[in-house]
Amino acid sequence: MISKELDLIFLHIPRAAGASIQQVLLKLYFRSWQKFAKKGYRGFEYHYEKYSFPIFQNLREMQISSWEAKKYTIFFVLRNPIERIASTHYSLHQQSISNKDILPTDFKTYLKNIKKYFNEDFTNIKDNKVYDENEKIILDVHSIEKLDWWTKTIDGAEASCKILNFDKINKEWDKFKKTIGPPGFMKDNQDPRNPTNSLSILMQNTSENFNYFDYYDEEDLKLIHEIYGEEIELHKDMD
């Protein structure tokens, strides 16, 4: 999600509060854009009308180069991969109920398939989906990729990003949002009569109410650390 007027890029990593943040950006801050419209300020208008959500795009898919990345405030939410990957499995399994093109697997098989993906053992990959020999979807690439897949530019450089901690998202978002746009643009303009404008309430409404750590046995934990160890340590350092 990108706004050239705000010099802002949001990397929407699946299962990490992205849908809630995107709703706030497109709806709550759209009202702020209207306030500044008389000054010729466009805000998110173009993207508000062009895109549906959720939008999962990395910097390369946005065609952002290293020199362009320096012009933007780029941010994303970091969720502990131990939780996030289990959540992506749950999401894919739920989608398989209505989408017969998706092959449901148990969690242990899902993790092993992710490992195979990073070992480049799969060759049938198209439209950011991994397919088995029967043309069934077994992995969604956006849901399992590591951080550098999101943050590298089209010329291979690592972009500087602001990282918000999923575990402290309401507090960190309330502070971060005030830095976006011109002075006064991101001030708290929530209407108490419309609680959907609250990120915390949106998060509550979409909460899965699962303890994803219960998904893992000792073998699974070893595998998830092997794949996402750096990301897990980065999240730990943010606590």
Secondary structure, 3 states (H helix, E strand, C coil): CEECCCCEEEECCCCCCHHHHHHHHHHHHHHHHHHHHHHCCCCCHHHHHHCCCCCCCCCCCCCCCHHHHCCCEEEEEECCHHHHHHHHHHHHHHHHHHCCCECCCCHHHHHHHHHHHHCCCCCCEECCEEECCCCCEEEEHHHHCCHHHHHECCCCCECCCEEEEHHHHHHHHHHHHHHCCCCCCCCCCCCCCCHHHCHHHHHHHCCCCCCHHHHCCHHHHHHHHHHHHHHHHHHHHCC
